[in-house]
């Protein structure tokens, strides 16, 4: 086997591992963030004094609604399809050999 191919494959593997590590490090803070499950033992003084707060909805609490998740999934699928088509066309153009006049 050509030593350049070996080096190229090794470089591709190391790049993939580095990208996976970077993705894991980028997502770790969000994955490890948590809210307390149990309420505090005594309600805060403001709740006792003024009563419970108003009803909150997903936009205020920070959760993603289902249409946002669906929109992100559709956008990711479209971007993936565009990248695949561009890569296919670039590869096809690279493999095309012009005819030579003999």
C-alpha positions, 0 to 999 in steps of 0.5 A, a space after each residue: 500500500 502506498 504510504 501516502 494513502 496510509 497517512 491520508 487515512 490516519 489523518 482522516 481518522 484523527 480528524 473525525 475523532 477530533 471533530 467528535 471530541 469537539 462536538 462532545 465538549 460543545 454539548 457537554 454543558 447543556 447535557 449536564 445542566 439540570 434543574 432541581 427536581 424537588 421543590 425547595 423545603 419552604 417557598 420563598 418569601 415573595 411567593 408567600 407574600 404575593 401569591 403564586 406567579 402567573 402561568 408561564 408558557 414554553 416561550 418563557 420557560 425556554 423549552 423548544 416547541 415541537 414545530 421548532 424541532 421539526 423546522 430544525 430537522 427539515 433544515 438539516 435534511 435540506 442542508 445535508 441533501 445540498 451538500 451531498 449533491 454538491 459533493 457528487 457533482 464535484 466528484 463527477 467533474 473531477 473524474 471527467 477526462 477531456 478527449 484528446 485529439 490524436 
